[in-house]
Amino acid sequence: MDGKINMTISKKITTPRLTLGEIRECDFDALMAIFKSDVVKATYMVPDLPTQEDEMKLFSALRSLSERDDRYVFGIFLGDKLIGMLNDTEINGVNIEMGYALHPDYHNQGFATEAFGAVIKHLFSKGFDVILAGAFEENTASMRVMEKCGMSRTKMTAEIEYRGIMHKCVYYSLKK
């Protein structure tokens, strides 16, 4: 990763192009656009959101988690626009598993690598020793992001049924 990363505020991280921080009330439409994208839903495990009430419940939960100091949920902002998010999926002592999703309009521009790389450094500064992330085996773009962030593929795999299809999930890790 090139560029300086500022981690002076616990819930705000800046990179050369992005700001990672708390999800704001005004980010509802942008976050729902990410979660409703067929491209995102194919690889990021998003629950079905059949009603606006379901959308509001998920949004409120993620927004609340992004405000907590003991959780690692960040909106990814390009300027003032929410273009993605990163979230912890499991915390086990000094190990943390992370996930991420980016709106397809911002794929293939290095934003996921820039954001995830910055969060990895942030998590190490917070005392975590091992960062884990997983991806469906067919999601080569996500695996490439993990590799560009210095992660290595582990031997751990899982069979996960998602949206009626069995997927092999592969895992990557990076030790401090």
N, C-alpha and C positions, 0 to 999 in steps of 0.2 A: 504494500500500500504506500503510495506517495502522499505527501501533504501532511500538514500538522493537524492534530486532533485535539480539541479543547474539551476537557471533561471536568470543568470547574464546578458545575452545578450537577447534582446527582441525577436529575431527570432531564437534563439537556446536554446533548453531545453535538458538536458541530464538526463537520468535515469540510473539505474544500467546496463541495457543491450542495451539501445536505445539512439539515438540522434534524436530530432525533429527539423527540420529546413527548410530553403528555398529549394524549388525544383530547381535542377540544370539542365543545358542544357543536360548533359550526362544521365539524368534520363528518357529520352523520352521512350526508349524501355521498361524499367521496369514499368513505369506508364501505358503504353498502354497494357502491359501484364495483369495488374490488371484489367483495364477497359474492356478488351476483355474476361476475364474469365467468363464462364457461371455461376459459383458459385457466383461470385461478382455481375454480372448483375441480378441475381435472387432477390437480396435484396438491392442493392445500386443503386439508380436511375441514371443510366448512359445513356446519349443519344446515339442513334445509330451513329456509326462512319464508314460510308460506304467507305470513301475515305481517303487517306493519308492526304489530305488537311484538312478534318474534324478533323483528329487526331491532326494535327499540330495546328489548331485553338484552340482546347480544351487545349492542352498542354501549348501553349503560354499564354492563359488566366489564367490557374492555376498557372503557373510559375510566372507570373506577380503579381497575387494576393498574392502569398507566399512571395513576396519581400516587400509588403506594410505594413507599421506599423499600419494602421487602419483596417486591415483585419487579420483573424486568419486562415490561410491555412498553414499547415505544412506537409512536407514529413516525413515519419517514416523511419528511417535508422537503419539497423542492420549492424554495421561496416560501410562500405562505400556503402552498397547496399540498394536502396529504396525498402521497402517491403510493404508500405502502405501510406495512407495520412489521415489527419483530416482536416475538413474545416467548416467554419461558413456557415450556410445556411440562417440565419436571425439575424440581430442585431437590437434590439429595446430598446434604452436607456441603462439601466443596465442589460437587459436580452439578452442572446445570445443562439441561437440554433446551435448545432454542429452535424456534420455527420462524419463518418469514414468508411474507407475500407481498407482491408488488403488482400494481395495475399493469396490464399488458401493454399499455401505451408507453411504458417506461422500461420494458424489457430490452435486453441487448444493448444497454448503454452504460453498463458498469455500476448502476445505482445499487443493486442488491449487494454486490461485492464491497462497495464503499461503505454501505450502511452496516452490513454484517461484520466486516473487519473492524469498524469503529466500536461496535458493541462487544466484540470479543475482547478488545483491549480494555474497555470499560469494565467488563466482568472480571477480568484478571485483576484489575486495580481494586475491585470490591472484595477480593479474597477467594474467588473461585480458582480451582486448580485444573479442572477439566471441563471443556466445553464440548457438548455433543450436539449433533443435528442429524436428522434422518430425511430421506427422500425416497419416493417410489423409484424403483430401479429404472423405469422408463423416463424419469425426469432428469435427463442428462444435463440440462441447463443448471438446475439446482446443485447437482453434484459438482459441476465445474465451479460454481460460486464457492462452495465449501473448499475445494482444492485451491482456488486462488487466495483464499483466506488462510491458507497454511494447514488445513485439516487433512487428515489421512483417513482412508477407508478402513473400518474395523472389520472383524470377522462376524460381528453381530448383525443378524437380520431378523425380520419378523414378517409373518404373513398377515396382512391386514385386509379385511373386507371393507370396501368403501364404495358406496353408491352401486351396490350389486356386483362389484368386480373385485376379485382377489388380486392384491398387489403384493409384490415382494418389496419390503422397505429395507433399504441399506443404510448403514449408519457411519458417520464420520466423527472423528474426535480430534481435539487439539489439547495438549497438556501445556501448562504454564512453563 
